[in-house]
Amino acid sequence: MLLSMPVMTLCVAALLAGAGAVFAFSRRVPAALITFAALMVARLSCMTALDGEALWFWGAAALIAAGIGYLEPSPAPRACRIYTVAGALAGAFVGLVAGTSTWVIVASAAGAALGYLAYSRTPGGIASGAAMRWSALPARRGKLFHADANLRTTSMTLRHILISLAALVTGAAAAAAAPAAGPGKPDLEAIRAASVDESSPYYYPRLLREFMRNDTTSMDTRAFQYFYYGTLFQEDYDPYRPPVDPATLERITPLFNKKSWTRAERKQILDYAMESLADNPVNLRQLTNRIFVYEQNGKYDLAKIWQYKLNRLLLVIASSGTGLDPENAWTVVYPHDEYDFLNLSGITAREQRYEPPHYDYIVVNPKTPTSPKGYYFNIGELLRQYYLKHPSESAE
């Protein structure tokens, strides 16, 4: 769980990150471990929310990088290290412009490779490369030994770059494949307090900014839970709010019955989805439409990012209970989330009925004879917030 920390701790994290960048130019100082320590400190602050999967991956990558540096029998020339590290840092800054961790990784790797290529064109790099020619000449006055050493240095440097990149890709794949654990039943009182506390890492406006970014590393599973249920405690929250721009919704509704859309139709659907999400960021249906249009337009990176976020919201709901009885009902913040959650889970809803004191029971088409015939949803807090804002409609 993230902990609140003073601004001074953020300064420590920034200093550690800067030290890691500087020490990357040195062979014997474990720059990767210093930078990982900066990530750990940053995670404790209220300004970031790296999840556990990401930290496991970067921790393993840091150990691999540090191990390669210490096991290197023949250190790379200082100039080679400067070119390679400078290229990686430049690539990282380029990746930051794209705003996603994927681009930072890819651009850093490309920058390191280009830096090494640039070094190979310098006089020192050419001299090292010339060892391949010298090795074919008769040995005299130790030149062959010197040339072989240079060749080993150059080949070792290139091999280390390839090993590091392979480890990076493998670690990323393992992190992506790791199953995500749900946050469990929500503590709505704790979420209410945190969502309105400016010093909390789960302050709702802060989570909203992070959620709207095209990035998958800024929020962990707990942050998604606090963001979804924190919606209940916002001033403009209304569980029965009408859809934005009803005229546009009525105009585009027939499009959803078509098997394919034109580019103009896709734009209409995306524009409406974006407008709806600006009004209600956790609208599961419009998140789905947004992802689908991204895929149809070939914007697969954006589709993956928002599919990840949609999946995390669905995981938040799924882990809030089992839905099999009132005591273990799933908790939602909008009534239409009940249908959207079931449909996105591959379950067809048939009808709904209210069961006192504060449950909706959704009758479904069972997938098998032994599957549940319906599921319970807890709308207690939903109703409480509604009646707080509409006391005249409160039931006696």
C-alpha positions as CSV (number, residue, x, y, z in Angstrom):
1,M,0.0,0.0,0.0
2,L,1.3,3.5,-0.9
3,L,2.2,5.8,2.0
4,S,2.1,9.5,2.2
5,M,5.5,11.0,2.3
6,P,6.8,14.6,2.7
7,V,8.2,16.6,-0.2
8,M,11.7,16.0,1.1
9,T,11.4,12.3,0.3
10,L,10.4,13.2,-3.3
11,C,13.7,15.2,-3.5
12,V,15.6,12.1,-2.3
13,A,14.0,10.1,-5.1
14,A,14.9,12.7,-7.6
15,L,18.5,12.9,-6.3
16,L,18.8,9.1,-6.5
17,A,17.5,9.1,-10.1
18,G,20.0,11.8,-11.0
19,A,22.8,9.9,-9.3
20,G,21.9,6.8,-11.3
21,A,22.1,8.6,-14.5
22,V,25.5,10.1,-13.6
23,F,27.0,6.8,-12.3
24,A,25.8,5.0,-15.5
25,F,29.0,6.4,-17.0
26,S,31.1,4.4,-14.5
27,R,31.6,0.7,-14.7
28,R,32.0,-0.2,-11.0
29,V,29.3,1.9,-9.5
30,P,25.9,0.0,-9.5
31,A,23.9,2.7,-11.4
32,A,21.1,0.3,-12.1
33,L,20.6,-0.5,-8.4
34,I,20.7,3.2,-7.5
35,T,18.1,4.0,-10.1
36,F,15.9,1.2,-8.8
37,A,16.2,2.6,-5.3
38,A,14.9,5.8,-6.7
39,L,11.9,4.0,-8.1
40,M,11.2,2.4,-4.7
41,V,11.4,5.8,-2.9
42,A,9.2,7.4,-5.6
43,R,6.6,4.6,-5.1
44,L,6.3,5.6,-1.4
45,S,5.4,9.2,-2.4
46,C,1.9,10.4,-3.2
47,M,2.9,11.4,-6.7
48,T,3.4,8.0,-8.3
49,A,1.7,4.6,-8.2
50,L,4.0,2.0,-9.7
51,D,2.4,-1.4,-9.2
52,G,4.1,-4.4,-7.8
53,E,4.4,-6.1,-11.2
54,A,6.3,-3.2,-12.6
55,L,8.6,-3.0,-9.6
56,W,9.4,-6.8,-9.8
57,F,10.3,-6.4,-13.4
58,W,12.6,-3.4,-12.9
59,G,14.2,-4.9,-9.9
60,A,15.1,-8.0,-11.9
61,A,16.3,-5.8,-14.8
62,A,18.5,-3.8,-12.4
63,L,20.1,-7.0,-10.9
64,I,20.8,-8.3,-14.4
65,A,22.3,-5.0,-15.5
66,A,24.5,-4.8,-12.3
67,G,25.6,-8.4,-12.7
68,I,26.7,-7.9,-16.3
69,G,28.7,-4.9,-15.2
70,Y,30.5,-6.8,-12.5
71,L,31.1,-10.0,-14.4
72,E,32.5,-8.2,-17.4
73,P,36.1,-9.5,-17.7
74,S,37.3,-6.8,-20.1
75,P,35.8,-3.4,-19.4
76,A,34.5,-1.4,-22.4
77,P,36.5,1.8,-23.2
78,R,35.3,4.8,-21.3
79,A,34.4,6.6,-24.6
80,C,32.2,3.6,-25.6
81,R,30.4,3.7,-22.3
82,I,29.8,7.5,-22.7
83,Y,28.4,7.2,-26.2
84,T,26.1,4.3,-25.2
85,V,24.8,5.7,-22.0
86,A,24.3,9.2,-23.5
87,G,22.4,7.6,-26.4
88,A,20.1,5.7,-23.9
89,L,19.4,8.8,-21.9
90,A,18.6,10.8,-25.1
91,G,16.3,8.0,-26.2
92,A,14.6,8.0,-22.8
93,F,13.8,11.7,-23.2
94,V,12.4,11.1,-26.6
95,G,10.2,8.3,-25.3
96,L,8.9,10.6,-22.6
97,V,7.5,12.9,-25.3
98,A,5.2,10.0,-26.3
99,G,4.0,9.7,-22.8
100,T,4.1,5.9,-22.4
101,S,6.5,3.6,-20.6
102,T,6.6,1.4,-23.7
103,W,8.1,4.2,-25.8
104,V,10.6,5.1,-23.1
105,I,11.9,1.5,-23.1
106,V,12.0,1.2,-26.9
107,A,13.5,4.7,-27.4
108,S,16.1,4.0,-24.7
109,A,17.2,0.7,-26.3
110,A,17.3,2.4,-29.7
111,G,19.3,5.3,-28.3
112,A,21.8,2.9,-26.7
113,A,22.3,1.0,-30.0
114,L,22.7,4.3,-32.0
115,G,25.2,5.5,-29.4
116,Y,27.3,2.4,-29.8
117,L,27.1,2.8,-33.6
118,A,28.2,6.4,-33.3
119,Y,31.2,5.2,-31.1
120,S,32.2,2.6,-33.7
121,R,32.7,5.5,-36.2
122,T,35.0,7.5,-33.9
123,P,38.8,7.0,-34.1
124,G,38.8,4.9,-30.9
125,G,36.0,2.8,-32.2
126,I,37.6,2.3,-35.6
127,A,40.8,1.3,-33.8
128,S,39.0,-1.3,-31.9
129,G,37.3,-2.6,-35.0
130,A,40.6,-2.7,-36.8
131,A,41.5,-5.6,-34.5
132,M,39.6,-7.9,-36.9
133,R,42.1,-7.0,-39.6
134,W,45.1,-7.1,-37.3
135,S,44.3,-10.6,-36.1
136,A,45.0,-12.0,-39.6
137,L,48.6,-10.6,-39.5
138,P,51.7,-12.3,-38.1
139,A,52.2,-11.4,-34.4
140,R,55.1,-9.0,-33.8
141,R,55.9,-6.9,-30.8
142,G,52.7,-7.9,-29.1
143,K,50.4,-6.3,-31.6
144,L,48.3,-9.4,-32.1
145,F,47.7,-9.7,-28.4
146,H,46.7,-6.0,-28.2
147,A,44.4,-6.4,-31.2
148,D,42.7,-9.5,-29.7
149,A,42.1,-7.6,-26.5
150,N,40.5,-4.8,-28.4
151,L,38.4,-7.2,-30.3
152,R,37.2,-8.9,-27.1
153,T,36.4,-5.5,-25.6
154,T,34.3,-4.5,-28.6
155,S,32.5,-7.9,-29.0
156,M,31.9,-8.0,-25.2
157,T,30.3,-4.6,-25.3
158,L,28.0,-5.5,-28.2
159,R,27.1,-8.8,-26.5
160,H,26.2,-7.0,-23.3
161,I,23.9,-4.7,-25.1
162,L,22.2,-7.6,-26.8
163,I,21.9,-9.5,-23.5
164,S,20.5,-6.5,-21.7
165,L,17.9,-5.9,-24.4
166,A,17.0,-9.6,-24.4
167,A,16.6,-9.5,-20.6
168,L,14.5,-6.4,-20.9
169,V,12.1,-7.9,-23.4
170,T,11.9,-11.2,-21.4
171,G,11.2,-9.4,-18.2
172,A,8.6,-7.2,-19.8
173,A,6.8,-10.2,-21.2
174,A,6.9,-12.0,-17.9
175,A,5.5,-8.9,-16.1
176,A,2.7,-8.6,-18.7
177,A,1.8,-12.2,-18.4
178,A,1.6,-12.2,-14.6
179,P,-2.0,-12.5,-13.4
180,A,-3.3,-9.4,-11.6
181,A,-4.9,-9.8,-8.2
182,G,-8.0,-7.9,-7.4
183,P,-8.1,-5.4,-4.6
184,G,-11.0,-7.1,-2.8
185,K,-14.1,-5.8,-1.1
186,P,-14.0,-2.0,-1.0
187,D,-13.7,-0.1,2.3
188,L,-16.1,2.7,1.2
189,E,-15.5,4.9,4.3
190,A,-11.7,4.8,3.8
191,I,-12.2,5.5,0.1
192,R,-14.5,8.5,0.9
193,A,-11.9,10.0,3.3
194,A,-9.0,9.5,0.8
195,S,-10.9,10.8,-2.2
196,V,-11.4,14.2,-0.7
197,D,-8.0,14.4,1.1
198,E,-5.5,16.5,-0.9
199,S,-2.6,14.9,0.9
200,S,-3.7,11.4,0.1
201,P,-2.2,9.4,-2.8
202,Y,-5.8,8.5,-3.6
203,Y,-7.1,12.1,-3.8
204,Y,-9.7,11.8,-6.6
205,P,-8.5,14.7,-8.8
206,R,-5.0,13.2,-8.8
207,L,-6.3,9.8,-9.7
208,L,-8.5,11.3,-12.4
209,R,-5.4,13.0,-14.0
210,E,-3.5,9.7,-13.9
211,F,-6.4,7.7,-15.4
212,M,-6.8,10.0,-18.3
213,R,-3.2,9.7,-19.3
214,N,-2.2,7.4,-22.2
215,D,-0.1,5.3,-19.8
216,T,-0.4,2.0,-18.0
217,T,2.2,2.4,-15.2
218,S,0.9,5.4,-13.2
219,M,-1.8,3.5,-11.3
220,D,-1.7,0.2,-9.4
221,T,-4.7,-2.0,-8.7
222,R,-5.5,-0.3,-5.4
223,A,-5.5,3.1,-7.2
224,F,-8.0,1.8,-9.7
225,Q,-10.3,0.7,-6.8
226,Y,-10.1,4.1,-5.1
227,F,-10.6,5.8,-8.4
228,Y,-13.7,3.8,-9.4
229,Y,-15.5,3.9,-6.0
230,G,-14.2,7.5,-5.3
231,T,-16.6,8.5,-8.0
232,L,-19.4,8.0,-5.5
233,F,-18.2,10.9,-3.3
234,Q,-17.7,13.6,-5.9
235,E,-19.9,16.7,-5.9
236,D,-21.2,16.2,-9.4
237,Y,-22.0,12.5,-8.9
238,D,-25.5,11.4,-9.9
239,P,-26.1,7.7,-10.4
240,Y,-29.1,8.5,-12.6
241,R,-27.5,11.3,-14.6
242,P,-28.8,11.5,-18.2
243,P,-26.5,10.8,-21.1
244,V,-24.5,13.7,-22.5
245,D,-25.8,15.1,-25.8
246,P,-28.9,12.9,-26.1
247,A,-29.5,14.0,-29.7
248,T,-26.1,12.8,-30.8
249,L,-26.6,9.5,-28.9
250,E,-29.9,9.0,-30.7
251,R,-28.2,9.7,-34.1
252,I,-25.4,7.2,-33.6
253,T,-27.3,4.4,-31.9
254,P,-28.3,2.7,-35.2
255,L,-24.6,2.5,-36.1
256,F,-24.1,-0.1,-33.4
257,N,-26.2,-2.6,-35.4
258,K,-23.9,-2.3,-38.4
259,K,-21.2,-4.9,-39.0
260,S,-18.7,-2.3,-40.1
261,W,-18.3,1.4,-39.9
262,T,-16.9,4.0,-42.3
263,R,-14.2,6.3,-41.1
264,A,-16.7,9.1,-40.7
265,E,-18.9,6.9,-38.6
266,R,-16.0,5.8,-36.5
267,K,-15.2,9.4,-35.8
268,Q,-18.7,10.1,-34.7
269,I,-18.6,7.2,-32.3
270,L,-15.2,8.1,-30.9
271,D,-16.1,11.8,-30.5
272,Y,-19.2,10.8,-28.5
273,A,-17.3,8.3,-26.4
274,M,-14.7,11.0,-25.6
275,E,-17.4,13.5,-24.7
276,S,-19.2,10.9,-22.5
277,L,-15.9,9.9,-20.7
278,A,-15.2,13.6,-20.0
279,D,-18.5,13.6,-18.1
280,N,-18.1,10.1,-16.6
281,P,-14.6,8.7,-16.8
282,V,-15.7,5.2,-15.6
283,N,-18.4,4.7,-18.2
284,L,-17.6,1.1,-19.1
285,R,-19.7,1.1,-22.3
286,Q,-18.0,4.2,-23.7
287,L,-14.6,2.9,-22.7
288,T,-15.4,-0.2,-24.8
289,N,-16.5,1.9,-27.7
290,R,-13.3,4.0,-27.5
291,I,-11.1,0.9,-27.5
292,F,-13.0,-0.6,-30.5
293,V,-12.6,2.5,-32.6
294,Y,-8.9,2.7,-31.8
295,E,-8.5,-0.9,-33.0
296,Q,-10.5,-0.2,-36.2
297,N,-8.4,2.8,-36.9
298,G,-5.2,0.8,-36.4
299,K,-4.1,2.6,-33.3
300,Y,-3.3,-0.6,-31.5
301,D,-1.0,1.0,-28.8
302,L,-3.8,3.2,-27.6
303,A,-6.3,0.4,-27.8
304,K,-4.0,-1.8,-25.5
305,I,-3.6,1.1,-23.0
306,W,-7.3,1.7,-22.6
307,Q,-8.1,-2.0,-22.7
308,Y,-5.7,-2.4,-19.8
309,K,-7.6,0.4,-17.9
310,L,-11.0,-1.1,-18.7
311,N,-9.8,-4.5,-17.5
312,R,-8.6,-3.1,-14.2
313,L,-12.0,-1.4,-13.6
314,L,-13.7,-4.7,-14.4
315,L,-11.3,-6.4,-12.0
316,V,-12.2,-3.9,-9.3
317,I,-15.9,-4.8,-9.6
318,A,-15.3,-8.6,-9.9
319,S,-13.1,-8.7,-6.7
320,S,-15.7,-6.7,-4.7
321,G,-17.7,-10.0,-4.2
322,T,-19.0,-13.1,-6.0
323,G,-22.5,-11.8,-6.9
324,L,-24.0,-15.1,-5.7
325,D,-25.8,-13.8,-2.7
326,P,-26.6,-10.4,-1.0
327,E,-23.7,-10.7,1.5
328,N,-21.2,-11.1,-1.4
329,A,-22.9,-8.8,-3.9
330,W,-20.8,-7.0,-6.4
331,T,-20.6,-3.2,-5.7
332,V,-21.1,-0.7,-8.6
333,V,-21.3,3.1,-8.8
334,Y,-23.8,3.3,-11.6
335,P,-26.9,1.1,-12.3
336,H,-25.9,0.6,-16.0
337,D,-22.5,-0.8,-14.8
338,E,-24.4,-3.9,-13.8
339,Y,-25.4,-4.7,-17.4
340,D,-22.1,-3.6,-18.9
341,F,-20.1,-5.6,-16.4
342,L,-22.1,-8.8,-17.1
343,N,-22.0,-8.3,-20.9
344,L,-18.2,-7.7,-20.9
345,S,-17.9,-10.8,-18.8
346,G,-19.7,-12.8,-21.4
347,I,-22.9,-13.1,-19.5
348,T,-26.3,-12.1,-21.1
349,A,-28.6,-10.2,-18.8
350,R,-32.3,-10.8,-19.2
351,E,-34.1,-8.7,-16.5
352,Q,-33.6,-6.9,-13.3
353,R,-35.5,-6.6,-10.0
354,Y,-34.9,-4.7,-6.8
355,E,-34.5,-6.6,-3.6
356,P,-34.6,-4.6,-0.3
357,P,-32.8,-3.1,1.4
358,H,-30.4,-2.1,-1.3
359,Y,-29.7,-4.8,-3.9
360,D,-30.4,-5.3,-7.6
361,Y,-30.8,-8.9,-8.8
362,I,-30.0,-9.4,-12.5
363,V,-31.5,-12.5,-14.1
364,V,-29.2,-14.0,-16.7
365,N,-29.1,-16.7,-19.3
366,P,-27.0,-19.5,-17.6
367,K,-24.1,-20.7,-19.7
368,T,-24.5,-24.2,-18.3
369,P,-27.2,-26.1,-16.3
370,T,-25.1,-25.5,-13.2
371,S,-24.3,-21.8,-13.8
372,P,-26.0,-19.2,-11.6
373,K,-29.4,-18.0,-12.8
374,G,-28.7,-14.5,-11.6
375,Y,-26.3,-12.2,-9.7
376,Y,-26.6,-9.6,-6.9
377,F,-25.3,-6.1,-7.0
378,N,-25.0,-3.9,-3.9
379,I,-26.3,-0.4,-4.6
380,G,-26.5,0.8,-1.0
381,E,-23.9,3.6,-1.2
382,L,-25.2,4.5,-4.6
383,L,-28.7,5.1,-3.2
384,R,-27.4,6.8,-0.1
385,Q,-25.5,9.4,-2.2
386,Y,-28.4,10.0,-4.4
387,Y,-30.8,10.6,-1.5
388,L,-28.3,12.9,0.1
389,K,-28.5,15.1,-3.0
390,H,-32.2,14.6,-3.5
391,P,-33.7,14.5,0.0
392,S,-37.2,15.1,-1.3
393,E,-37.1,11.8,-3.1
394,S,-35.9,9.9,0.0
395,A,-38.1,6.9,0.8
396,E,-39.5,6.8,4.2
